[in-house]
Amino acid sequence: MKRKRPNREPDAVVYGIHAVSHFISRFPERVLKLLVAEERQDQRLSRVTDAAAGLGLKCQVAPREALERLSEGGAHQGVAAMIRPRPMQNESDLIALLDNISEAPFLLILDGVQDPHNLGACLRTADATGVHAVIAPRNRAVGLTPTVRKVACGASETVPFIQVTNLARALRELGERDITRVGTDGDAPDAVFDADLRGRLALVMGGEGRGLRRLTREHCDLLVSLPMRGTVESLNVSVATGVCLYVALAQRRTGGDG
């Protein structure tokens, strides 16, 4: 009888000078391999390799084509790292986080964001504003791809990213924990600036194009909009997320929750 291999997340990739520098400085023990393009030798790249050497990490010279494959055609800037990712987090991890948190929860929920650049930007802003966790559905949404990690500039490793199988059920459970669920909708009569975003909060943002799904909208306690004074009809989801998170942060700082 064959012994089953233990479940293990596949190795992941971080690429780009800033993202790799941040990762090796914070998590050197999780770097499996560091690759540097043989065609590139300059001061910016030297700072990365010198920092790696100081941490006892060896750099392996590789052809540019190898880095392009690892970065899936992204702007790798001549460096990429194979890393051991954090274990995927799910509903159980969310419950554990909420049970152990010592302050009012501040959560970001993304209802089906599919563009890795948008997810990376949302994670970066979530880190900057002190969000405790980002929650997203496991299906029909982007996960932690190499592009997400690059755009997030390290936030993909510092902000818990929790993927749930049923977003409506997760929202219902948050409501049962007295967490106010505030969704964004372009047709909502109330502006985000007028909403109370202090206390136990889950900010719910829709995916690209379609916004919030019906079930997601129905599980929100309040819907708010971003006033649009110009000619464009809507904002990019990562921009809208940034605006809403900082509105919430401003209120939470003055209200004693931040």
C-alpha atoms as an extended CHARMM CRD file, in Angstrom:
* protein
*
       258  EXT
         1         1  MET       CA              0.0000000000        0.0000000000        0.0000000000  PROA      1               0.0000000000
         2         2  LYS       CA              1.4280000000        3.3550000000       -1.0450000000  PROA      2               0.0000000000
         3         3  ARG       CA              1.8070000000        5.9580000000        1.6240000000  PROA      3               0.0000000000
         4         4  LYS       CA              0.0280000000        9.1760000000        0.7300000000  PROA      4               0.0000000000
         5         5  ARG       CA              2.2440000000       12.1820000000        0.2890000000  PROA      5               0.0000000000
         6         6  PRO       CA              1.3870000000       14.9680000000        2.7130000000  PROA      6               0.0000000000
         7         7  ASN       CA             -0.4120000000       17.9380000000        1.2510000000  PROA      7               0.0000000000
         8         8  ARG       CA              2.0520000000       20.6840000000        0.4720000000  PROA      8               0.0000000000
         9         9  GLU       CA              1.7130000000       23.9980000000       -1.2650000000  PROA      9               0.0000000000
        10        10  PRO       CA              3.7370000000       24.1550000000       -4.4840000000  PROA      10              0.0000000000
        11        11  ASP       CA              6.7560000000       26.4230000000       -4.5090000000  PROA      11              0.0000000000
        12        12  ALA       CA              5.8680000000       29.9950000000       -5.3960000000  PROA      12              0.0000000000
        13        13  VAL       CA              7.7210000000       32.7850000000       -7.1740000000  PROA      13              0.0000000000
        14        14  VAL       CA              8.5160000000       36.3530000000       -6.1760000000  PROA      14              0.0000000000
        15        15  TYR       CA             10.0390000000       38.5350000000       -8.8810000000  PROA      15              0.0000000000
        16        16  GLY       CA             11.1250000000       42.1220000000       -9.3610000000  PROA      16              0.0000000000
        17        17  ILE       CA             13.8230000000       44.0170000000       -7.4520000000  PROA      17              0.0000000000
        18        18  HSD       CA             11.5950000000       45.6190000000       -4.8210000000  PROA      18              0.0000000000
        19        19  ALA       CA              9.4660000000       42.5390000000       -4.1460000000  PROA      19              0.0000000000
        20        20  VAL       CA             12.4750000000       40.1860000000       -3.9160000000  PROA      20              0.0000000000
        21        21  SER       CA             14.4260000000       42.6180000000       -1.7060000000  PROA      21              0.0000000000
        22        22  HSD       CA             11.4910000000       42.9020000000        0.6730000000  PROA      22              0.0000000000
        23        23  PHE       CA             10.9520000000       39.1600000000        0.8110000000  PROA      23              0.0000000000
        24        24  ILE       CA             14.5520000000       38.1560000000        1.4650000000  PROA      24              0.0000000000
        25        25  SER       CA             14.8870000000       40.7930000000        4.1870000000  PROA      25              0.0000000000
        26        26  ARG       CA             11.7200000000       39.6140000000        5.9890000000  PROA      26              0.0000000000
        27        27  PHE       CA             11.6250000000       35.8890000000        5.2610000000  PROA      27              0.0000000000
        28        28  PRO       CA             15.1250000000       34.6320000000        4.2830000000  PROA      28              0.0000000000
        29        29  GLU       CA             14.3650000000       31.1920000000        5.7270000000  PROA      29              0.0000000000
        30        30  ARG       CA             11.6510000000       30.6780000000        3.0960000000  PROA      30              0.0000000000
        31        31  VAL       CA             13.8690000000       31.4030000000        0.0770000000  PROA      31              0.0000000000
        32        32  LEU       CA             14.6010000000       28.1870000000       -1.7930000000  PROA      32              0.0000000000
        33        33  LYS       CA             16.4870000000       29.6050000000       -4.7550000000  PROA      33              0.0000000000
        34        34  LEU       CA             17.5000000000       33.0650000000       -5.9260000000  PROA      34              0.0000000000
        35        35  LEU       CA             17.9520000000       33.5660000000       -9.6650000000  PROA      35              0.0000000000
        36        36  VAL       CA             19.7010000000       36.5070000000      -11.3130000000  PROA      36              0.0000000000
        37        37  ALA       CA             19.7030000000       37.1850000000      -15.0630000000  PROA      37              0.0000000000
        38        38  GLU       CA             23.1530000000       36.6520000000      -16.5590000000  PROA      38              0.0000000000
        39        39  GLU       CA             22.5740000000       39.5520000000      -18.9700000000  PROA      39              0.0000000000
        40        40  ARG       CA             22.0230000000       42.1580000000      -16.2590000000  PROA      40              0.0000000000
        41        41  GLN       CA             24.7060000000       43.6210000000      -14.0230000000  PROA      41              0.0000000000
        42        42  ASP       CA             23.9740000000       46.9910000000      -12.4410000000  PROA      42              0.0000000000
        43        43  GLN       CA             23.9590000000       48.7630000000       -9.0880000000  PROA      43              0.0000000000
        44        44  ARG       CA             20.2940000000       48.1130000000       -8.2370000000  PROA      44              0.0000000000
        45        45  LEU       CA             20.6620000000       44.4020000000       -8.8260000000  PROA      45              0.0000000000
        46        46  SER       CA             23.9780000000       44.3360000000       -6.9690000000  PROA      46              0.0000000000
        47        47  ARG       CA             22.2340000000       45.6720000000       -3.8600000000  PROA      47              0.0000000000
        48        48  VAL       CA             19.8630000000       42.6860000000       -3.9920000000  PROA      48              0.0000000000
        49        49  THR       CA             22.6560000000       40.1400000000       -4.4090000000  PROA      49              0.0000000000
        50        50  ASP       CA             24.7740000000       41.7830000000       -1.6990000000  PROA      50              0.0000000000
        51        51  ALA       CA             21.8420000000       41.7110000000        0.7270000000  PROA      51              0.0000000000
        52        52  ALA       CA             21.2330000000       38.0510000000       -0.1180000000  PROA      52              0.0000000000
        53        53  ALA       CA             24.8970000000       37.2030000000        0.4320000000  PROA      53              0.0000000000
        54        54  GLY       CA             24.7790000000       38.9470000000        3.8080000000  PROA      54              0.0000000000
        55        55  LEU       CA             21.9160000000       36.6590000000        4.7940000000  PROA      55              0.0000000000
        56        56  GLY       CA             23.7240000000       33.5610000000        3.5920000000  PROA      56              0.0000000000
        57        57  LEU       CA             21.6440000000       33.1510000000        0.4340000000  PROA      57              0.0000000000
        58        58  LYS       CA             23.3940000000       32.0910000000       -2.7420000000  PROA      58              0.0000000000
        59        59  CYS       CA             22.4500000000       33.5690000000       -6.1020000000  PROA      59              0.0000000000
        60        60  GLN       CA             22.2350000000       31.4010000000       -9.1900000000  PROA      60              0.0000000000
        61        61  VAL       CA             22.8890000000       32.9850000000      -12.5830000000  PROA      61              0.0000000000
        62        62  ALA       CA             20.2040000000       32.0710000000      -15.1030000000  PROA      62              0.0000000000
        63        63  PRO       CA             19.3420000000       33.0330000000      -18.6760000000  PROA      63              0.0000000000
        64        64  ARG       CA             16.7200000000       35.7390000000      -19.0520000000  PROA      64              0.0000000000
        65        65  GLU       CA             14.3810000000       33.2180000000      -20.6740000000  PROA      65              0.0000000000
        66        66  ALA       CA             14.2660000000       31.2310000000      -17.4260000000  PROA      66              0.0000000000
        67        67  LEU       CA             13.2300000000       34.2960000000      -15.4460000000  PROA      67              0.0000000000
        68        68  GLU       CA             10.6040000000       35.1630000000      -18.0380000000  PROA      68              0.0000000000
        69        69  ARG       CA              9.0920000000       31.7130000000      -17.6430000000  PROA      69              0.0000000000
        70        70  LEU       CA              9.0510000000       31.9820000000      -13.8530000000  PROA      70              0.0000000000
        71        71  SER       CA              7.5150000000       35.4670000000      -13.9280000000  PROA      71              0.0000000000
        72        72  GLU       CA              4.9860000000       34.4530000000      -16.6030000000  PROA      72              0.0000000000
        73        73  GLY       CA              6.1530000000       37.3000000000      -18.7900000000  PROA      73              0.0000000000
        74        74  GLY       CA              6.0410000000       39.9150000000      -16.0270000000  PROA      74              0.0000000000
        75        75  ALA       CA              8.6340000000       42.6270000000      -15.4300000000  PROA      75              0.0000000000
        76        76  HSD       CA             11.1280000000       40.5720000000      -13.4150000000  PROA      76              0.0000000000
        77        77  GLN       CA             13.9030000000       43.2290000000      -13.6340000000  PROA      77              0.0000000000
        78        78  GLY       CA             16.5230000000       40.5260000000      -13.7520000000  PROA      78              0.0000000000
        79        79  VAL       CA             15.7800000000       38.7500000000      -10.4710000000  PROA      79              0.0000000000
        80        80  ALA       CA             13.3710000000       36.1180000000       -9.1910000000  PROA      80              0.0000000000
        81        81  ALA       CA             13.1610000000       33.9530000000       -6.0840000000  PROA      81              0.0000000000
        82        82  MET       CA             11.6400000000       30.5340000000       -5.6550000000  PROA      82              0.0000000000
        83        83  ILE       CA             10.0240000000       30.5790000000       -2.2290000000  PROA      83              0.0000000000
        84        84  ARG       CA              8.1710000000       28.3420000000        0.1660000000  PROA      84              0.0000000000
        85        85  PRO       CA              4.7430000000       30.0360000000        0.4600000000  PROA      85              0.0000000000
        86        86  ARG       CA              2.6820000000       30.3410000000        3.5750000000  PROA      86              0.0000000000
        87        87  PRO       CA              0.0550000000       27.5950000000        3.8910000000  PROA      87              0.0000000000
        88        88  MET       CA             -3.2430000000       28.4770000000        2.2510000000  PROA      88              0.0000000000
        89        89  GLN       CA             -5.6780000000       29.9060000000        4.7570000000  PROA      89              0.0000000000
        90        90  ASN       CA             -9.3720000000       29.0540000000        4.9060000000  PROA      90              0.0000000000
        91        91  GLU       CA            -12.4900000000       29.4170000000        7.0480000000  PROA      91              0.0000000000
        92        92  SER       CA            -10.8600000000       27.7330000000       10.0540000000  PROA      92              0.0000000000
        93        93  ASP       CA             -8.0290000000       30.2440000000        9.9750000000  PROA      93              0.0000000000
        94        94  LEU       CA            -10.5470000000       33.1030000000        9.8350000000  PROA      94              0.0000000000
        95        95  ILE       CA            -12.3240000000       31.7700000000       12.9200000000  PROA      95              0.0000000000
        96        96  ALA       CA             -9.0030000000       31.4130000000       14.7580000000  PROA      96              0.0000000000
        97        97  LEU       CA             -8.0210000000       34.9560000000       13.8000000000  PROA      97              0.0000000000
        98        98  LEU       CA            -11.3190000000       36.4080000000       15.0340000000  PROA      98              0.0000000000
        99        99  ASP       CA            -11.1580000000       34.3870000000       18.2610000000  PROA      99              0.0000000000
       100       100  ASN       CA             -7.6840000000       35.6710000000       19.0770000000  PROA      100             0.0000000000
       101       101  ILE       CA             -7.8330000000       39.2620000000       17.9080000000  PROA      101             0.0000000000
       102       102  SER       CA             -7.4730000000       41.8100000000       20.7200000000  PROA      102             0.0000000000
       103       103  GLU       CA             -9.1160000000       44.7860000000       18.9940000000  PROA      103             0.0000000000
       104       104  ALA       CA            -12.1130000000       45.5430000000       16.8100000000  PROA      104             0.0000000000
       105       105  PRO       CA            -11.7650000000       43.4600000000       13.6030000000  PROA      105             0.0000000000
       106       106  PHE       CA            -11.0340000000       45.4190000000       10.4330000000  PROA      106             0.0000000000
       107       107  LEU       CA            -11.5910000000       43.1190000000        7.4360000000  PROA      107             0.0000000000
       108       108  LEU       CA            -11.5450000000       43.5460000000        3.6640000000  PROA      108             0.0000000000
       109       109  ILE       CA            -13.7270000000       41.2530000000        1.5590000000  PROA      109             0.0000000000
       110       110  LEU       CA            -13.2050000000       41.0630000000       -2.2030000000  PROA      110             0.0000000000
       111       111  ASP       CA            -16.1320000000       39.5410000000       -4.0720000000  PROA      111             0.0000000000
       112       112  GLY       CA            -14.4730000000       37.9120000000       -7.0620000000  PROA      112             0.0000000000
       113       113  VAL       CA            -11.5350000000       40.1500000000       -8.0110000000  PROA      113             0.0000000000
       114       114  GLN       CA             -9.8990000000       38.4420000000      -10.9820000000  PROA      114             0.0000000000
       115       115  ASP       CA             -7.1160000000       40.7960000000      -12.0560000000  PROA      115             0.0000000000
       116       116  PRO       CA             -3.8400000000       39.9990000000      -10.2340000000  PROA      116             0.0000000000
       117       117  HSD       CA             -2.7700000000       43.6510000000      -10.3940000000  PROA      117             0.0000000000
       118       118  ASN       CA             -5.9560000000       44.6580000000       -8.5910000000  PROA      118             0.0000000000
       119       119  LEU       CA             -5.5550000000       42.0070000000       -5.8960000000  PROA      119             0.0000000000
       120       120  GLY       CA             -1.9100000000       42.9410000000       -5.3800000000  PROA      120             0.0000000000
       121       121  ALA       CA             -2.8100000000       46.6190000000       -5.0170000000  PROA      121             0.0000000000
       122       122  CYS       CA             -5.6510000000       45.7910000000       -2.6020000000  PROA      122             0.0000000000
       123       123  LEU       CA             -3.3090000000       43.7170000000       -0.4290000000  PROA      123             0.0000000000
       124       124  ARG       CA             -0.7690000000       46.5190000000       -0.3910000000  PROA      124             0.0000000000
       125       125  THR       CA             -3.3560000000       49.0790000000        0.7430000000  PROA      125             0.0000000000
       126       126  ALA       CA             -4.7880000000       46.5980000000        3.2540000000  PROA      126             0.0000000000
       127       127  ASP       CA             -1.3380000000       46.3000000000        4.8180000000  PROA      127             0.0000000000
       128       128  ALA       CA             -0.9100000000       50.0810000000        4.8700000000  PROA      128             0.0000000000
       129       129  THR       CA             -4.2460000000       50.6910000000        6.6120000000  PROA      129             0.0000000000
       130       130  GLY       CA             -3.9440000000       47.9370000000        9.2230000000  PROA      130             0.0000000000
       131       131  VAL       CA             -6.5090000000       45.4770000000        7.8720000000  PROA      131             0.0000000000
       132       132  HSD       CA             -6.4420000000       42.2480000000        9.8600000000  PROA      132             0.0000000000
       133       133  ALA       CA             -7.3020000000       39.9480000000        6.9450000000  PROA      133             0.0000000000
       134       134  VAL       CA             -8.3950000000       39.9660000000        3.3020000000  PROA      134             0.0000000000
       135       135  ILE       CA            -11.1310000000       37.4590000000        2.4750000000  PROA      135             0.0000000000
       136       136  ALA       CA            -11.9920000000       36.2290000000       -1.0200000000  PROA      136             0.0000000000
       137       137  PRO       CA            -13.8650000000       33.3220000000       -2.6160000000  PROA      137             0.0000000000
       138       138  ARG       CA            -11.7460000000       30.3790000000       -3.6780000000  PROA      138             0.0000000000
       139       139  ASN       CA            -13.5030000000       30.0450000000       -7.0490000000  PROA      139             0.0000000000
       140       140  ARG       CA            -13.8260000000       32.6180000000       -9.8350000000  PROA      140             0.0000000000
       141       141  ALA       CA            -11.2450000000       34.8550000000       -8.2090000000  PROA      141             0.0000000000
       142       142  VAL       CA             -7.4980000000       35.2730000000       -8.5120000000  PROA      142             0.0000000000
       143       143  GLY       CA             -5.2110000000       33.7720000000       -5.8840000000  PROA      143             0.0000000000
       144       144  LEU       CA             -1.6580000000       34.6110000000       -4.8560000000  PROA      144             0.0000000000
       145       145  THR       CA              0.0410000000       34.4840000000       -8.2490000000  PROA      145             0.0000000000
       146       146  PRO       CA              3.5800000000       35.7680000000       -8.9420000000  PROA      146             0.0000000000
       147       147  THR       CA              2.0910000000       38.9780000000      -10.3670000000  PROA      147             0.0000000000
       148       148  VAL       CA              0.0100000000       39.4830000000       -7.2200000000  PROA      148             0.0000000000
       149       149  ARG       CA              3.1010000000       39.0650000000       -5.0610000000  PROA      149             0.0000000000
       150       150  LYS       CA              5.0790000000       41.5500000000       -7.1410000000  PROA      150             0.0000000000
       151       151  VAL       CA              2.3670000000       44.2350000000       -7.1010000000  PROA      151             0.0000000000
       152       152  ALA       CA              1.7140000000       43.6770000000       -3.3820000000  PROA      152             0.0000000000
       153       153  CYS       CA              5.3900000000       44.4770000000       -2.6070000000  PROA      153             0.0000000000
       154       154  GLY       CA              5.4930000000       42.1040000000        0.3690000000  PROA      154             0.0000000000
       155       155  ALA       CA              1.9350000000       42.6060000000        1.6100000000  PROA      155             0.0000000000
       156       156  SER       CA              0.9480000000       39.1580000000        0.2990000000  PROA      156             0.0000000000
       157       157  GLU       CA              3.1520000000       37.7560000000        3.0710000000  PROA      157             0.0000000000
       158       158  THR       CA              2.1400000000       40.1080000000        5.8850000000  PROA      158             0.0000000000
       159       159  VAL       CA             -1.6420000000       40.3480000000        5.4690000000  PROA      159             0.0000000000
       160       160  PRO       CA             -3.5720000000       37.0830000000        5.9810000000  PROA      160             0.0000000000
       161       161  PHE       CA             -5.2690000000       36.1780000000        2.6860000000  PROA      161             0.0000000000
       162       162  ILE       CA             -8.1700000000       33.8430000000        3.4200000000  PROA      162             0.0000000000
       163       163  GLN       CA             -9.9650000000       31.9770000000        0.6400000000  PROA      163             0.0000000000
       164       164  VAL       CA            -13.4310000000       30.6430000000        1.4790000000  PROA      164             0.0000000000
       165       165  THR       CA            -15.5600000000       28.1420000000       -0.3940000000  PROA      165             0.0000000000
       166       166  ASN       CA            -18.8300000000       30.0150000000        0.2360000000  PROA      166             0.0000000000
       167       167  LEU       CA            -18.5840000000       33.7930000000        0.5630000000  PROA      167             0.0000000000
       168       168  ALA       CA            -22.2580000000       34.2870000000        1.4790000000  PROA      168             0.0000000000
       169       169  ARG       CA            -21.9090000000       31.8350000000        4.3650000000  PROA      169             0.0000000000
       170       170  ALA       CA            -18.7230000000       33.5600000000        5.5400000000  PROA      170             0.0000000000
       171       171  LEU       CA            -20.5440000000       36.9070000000        5.4840000000  PROA      171             0.0000000000
       172       172  ARG       CA            -23.4170000000       35.4250000000        7.4660000000  PROA      172             0.0000000000
       173       173  GLU       CA            -21.0010000000       34.1000000000       10.0980000000  PROA      173             0.0000000000
       174       174  LEU       CA            -19.3330000000       37.4980000000       10.3560000000  PROA      174             0.0000000000
       175       175  GLY       CA            -22.7550000000       39.0280000000       10.9950000000  PROA      175             0.0000000000
       176       176  GLU       CA            -23.3350000000       36.5010000000       13.7660000000  PROA      176             0.0000000000
       177       177  ARG       CA            -20.1490000000       37.8250000000       15.3760000000  PROA      177             0.0000000000
       178       178  ASP       CA            -21.5560000000       41.3690000000       15.3330000000  PROA      178             0.0000000000
       179       179  ILE       CA            -19.2380000000       42.5060000000       12.5620000000  PROA      179             0.0000000000
       180       180  THR       CA            -20.8770000000       45.2100000000       10.4630000000  PROA      180             0.0000000000
       181       181  ARG       CA            -20.7080000000       44.3450000000        6.7590000000  PROA      181             0.0000000000
       182       182  VAL       CA            -20.5280000000       47.4660000000        4.5910000000  PROA      182             0.0000000000
       183       183  GLY       CA            -20.7290000000       46.8560000000        0.8440000000  PROA      183             0.0000000000
       184       184  THR       CA            -20.0370000000       49.2600000000       -1.9880000000  PROA      184             0.0000000000
       185       185  ASP       CA            -22.6120000000       49.8050000000       -4.7230000000  PROA      185             0.0000000000
       186       186  GLY       CA            -22.6890000000       52.5830000000       -7.2880000000  PROA      186             0.0000000000
       187       187  ASP       CA            -26.4500000000       52.9760000000       -6.8820000000  PROA      187             0.0000000000
       188       188  ALA       CA            -26.4460000000       53.2180000000       -3.0780000000  PROA      188             0.0000000000
       189       189  PRO       CA            -27.9220000000       56.5510000000       -1.9100000000  PROA      189             0.0000000000
       190       190  ASP       CA            -25.5130000000       56.9370000000        1.0190000000  PROA      190             0.0000000000
       191       191  ALA       CA            -21.9030000000       57.9910000000        0.4060000000  PROA      191             0.0000000000
       192       192  VAL       CA            -19.0580000000       56.1390000000        2.0820000000  PROA      192             0.0000000000
       193       193  PHE       CA            -18.0040000000       59.4160000000        3.7330000000  PROA      193             0.0000000000
       194       194  ASP       CA            -21.2840000000       59.5090000000        5.6750000000  PROA      194             0.0000000000
       195       195  ALA       CA            -21.1810000000       55.8940000000        6.9020000000  PROA      195             0.0000000000
       196       196  ASP       CA            -19.9900000000       54.8600000000       10.3510000000  PROA      196             0.0000000000
       197       197  LEU       CA            -16.9470000000       52.6850000000        9.6680000000  PROA      197             0.0000000000
       198       198  ARG       CA            -15.7230000000       52.4240000000       13.2370000000  PROA      198             0.0000000000
       199       199  GLY       CA            -15.9340000000       49.3220000000       15.4120000000  PROA      199             0.0000000000
       200       200  ARG       CA            -16.1760000000       45.7570000000       14.1300000000  PROA      200             0.0000000000
       201       201  LEU       CA            -16.0750000000       46.2120000000       10.3660000000  PROA      201             0.0000000000
       202       202  ALA       CA            -15.9370000000       44.1630000000        7.1780000000  PROA      202             0.0000000000
       203       203  LEU       CA            -15.6570000000       46.3320000000        4.0700000000  PROA      203             0.0000000000
       204       204  VAL       CA            -17.0450000000       44.4450000000        1.0550000000  PROA      204             0.0000000000
       205       205  MET       CA            -15.8640000000       45.3630000000       -2.4590000000  PROA      205             0.0000000000
       206       206  GLY       CA            -17.1970000000       43.9710000000       -5.7320000000  PROA      206             0.0000000000
       207       207  GLY       CA            -15.2240000000       42.4210000000       -8.5580000000  PROA      207             0.0000000000
       208       208  GLU       CA            -14.2630000000       44.0870000000      -11.8050000000  PROA      208             0.0000000000
       209       209  GLY       CA            -17.1810000000       45.1680000000      -13.9450000000  PROA      209             0.0000000000
       210       210  ARG       CA            -20.0420000000       43.3830000000      -12.2030000000  PROA      210             0.0000000000
       211       211  GLY       CA            -19.6580000000       44.7420000000       -8.6670000000  PROA      211             0.0000000000
       212       212  LEU       CA            -21.2300000000       42.8350000000       -5.7880000000  PROA      212             0.0000000000
       213       213  ARG       CA            -23.1010000000       39.6410000000       -6.5530000000  PROA      213             0.0000000000
       214       214  ARG       CA            -26.7250000000       39.4240000000       -5.4340000000  PROA      214             0.0000000000
       215       215  LEU       CA            -26.1310000000       37.0900000000       -2.4710000000  PROA      215             0.0000000000
       216       216  THR       CA            -23.1630000000       39.1510000000       -1.3280000000  PROA      216             0.0000000000
       217       217  ARG       CA            -25.2420000000       42.3190000000       -1.4720000000  PROA      217             0.0000000000
       218       218  GLU       CA            -28.0450000000       40.6880000000        0.4940000000  PROA      218             0.0000000000
       219       219  HSD       CA            -25.6530000000       39.7820000000        3.3140000000  PROA      219             0.0000000000
       220       220  CYS       CA            -24.4460000000       43.3580000000        3.7600000000  PROA      220             0.0000000000
       221       221  ASP       CA            -25.8330000000       45.4710000000        6.6030000000  PROA      221             0.0000000000
       222       222  LEU       CA            -25.2810000000       48.6900000000        4.6620000000  PROA      222             0.0000000000
       223       223  LEU       CA            -24.5330000000       49.6940000000        1.0850000000  PROA      223             0.0000000000
       224       224  VAL       CA            -22.5320000000       52.8220000000        0.3020000000  PROA      224             0.0000000000
       225       225  SER       CA            -21.3160000000       54.5280000000       -2.8460000000  PROA      225             0.0000000000
       226       226  LEU       CA            -18.3570000000       56.6300000000       -3.9060000000  PROA      226             0.0000000000
       227       227  PRO       CA            -19.6000000000       59.9920000000       -5.2560000000  PROA      227             0.0000000000
       228       228  MET       CA            -18.5810000000       60.4770000000       -8.8960000000  PROA      228             0.0000000000
       229       229  ARG       CA            -18.4020000000       64.1960000000       -9.7330000000  PROA      229             0.0000000000
       230       230  GLY       CA            -16.7130000000       63.8800000000      -13.1340000000  PROA      230             0.0000000000
       231       231  THR       CA            -17.5080000000       62.1010000000      -16.3790000000  PROA      231             0.0000000000
       232       232  VAL       CA            -16.2950000000       58.5780000000      -15.5400000000  PROA      232             0.0000000000
       233       233  GLU       CA            -18.9120000000       56.1870000000      -14.1980000000  PROA      233             0.0000000000
       234       234  SER       CA            -16.7980000000       54.1350000000      -11.8040000000  PROA      234             0.0000000000
       235       235  LEU       CA            -13.3340000000       53.6250000000      -10.3290000000  PROA      235             0.0000000000
       236       236  ASN       CA            -10.9850000000       50.6880000000      -10.6680000000  PROA      236             0.0000000000
       237       237  VAL       CA            -11.6670000000       48.2500000000       -7.8070000000  PROA      237             0.0000000000
       238       238  SER       CA             -8.2090000000       48.6890000000       -6.2880000000  PROA      238             0.0000000000
       239       239  VAL       CA             -8.5630000000       52.4940000000       -6.3620000000  PROA      239             0.0000000000
       240       240  ALA       CA            -12.0450000000       52.3310000000       -4.8450000000  PROA      240             0.0000000000
       241       241  THR       CA            -10.7700000000       49.9300000000       -2.1970000000  PROA      241             0.0000000000
       242       242  GLY       CA             -7.9620000000       52.3240000000       -1.3210000000  PROA      242             0.0000000000
       243       243  VAL       CA            -10.3700000000       55.2350000000       -0.9210000000  PROA      243             0.0000000000
       244       244  CYS       CA            -12.7680000000       53.2630000000        1.2840000000  PROA      244             0.0000000000
       245       245  LEU       CA            -10.0210000000       51.7790000000        3.4650000000  PROA      245             0.0000000000
       246       246  TYR       CA             -8.5450000000       55.1870000000        4.1640000000  PROA      246             0.0000000000
       247       247  VAL       CA            -11.9590000000       56.6650000000        4.9330000000  PROA      247             0.0000000000
       248       248  ALA       CA            -12.4050000000       53.8410000000        7.4430000000  PROA      248             0.0000000000
       249       249  LEU       CA             -8.8900000000       54.3510000000        8.8480000000  PROA      249             0.0000000000
       250       250  ALA       CA             -9.5070000000       58.0750000000        9.3750000000  PROA      250             0.0000000000
       251       251  GLN       CA            -12.6830000000       57.3320000000       11.3400000000  PROA      251             0.0000000000
       252       252  ARG       CA            -11.1000000000       54.5260000000       13.3410000000  PROA      252             0.0000000000
       253       253  ARG       CA             -8.1630000000       56.7130000000       14.3470000000  PROA      253             0.0000000000
       254       254  THR       CA            -10.4080000000       59.4860000000       15.6530000000  PROA      254             0.0000000000
       255       255  GLY       CA            -12.8230000000       56.9730000000       17.1430000000  PROA      255             0.0000000000
       256       256  GLY       CA            -10.1680000000       55.0140000000       18.9990000000  PROA      256             0.0000000000
       257       257  ASP       CA            -10.3660000000       51.8620000000       16.8820000000  PROA      257             0.0000000000
       258       258  GLY       CA             -7.1760000000       52.3250000000       14.8600000000  PROA      258             0.0000000000
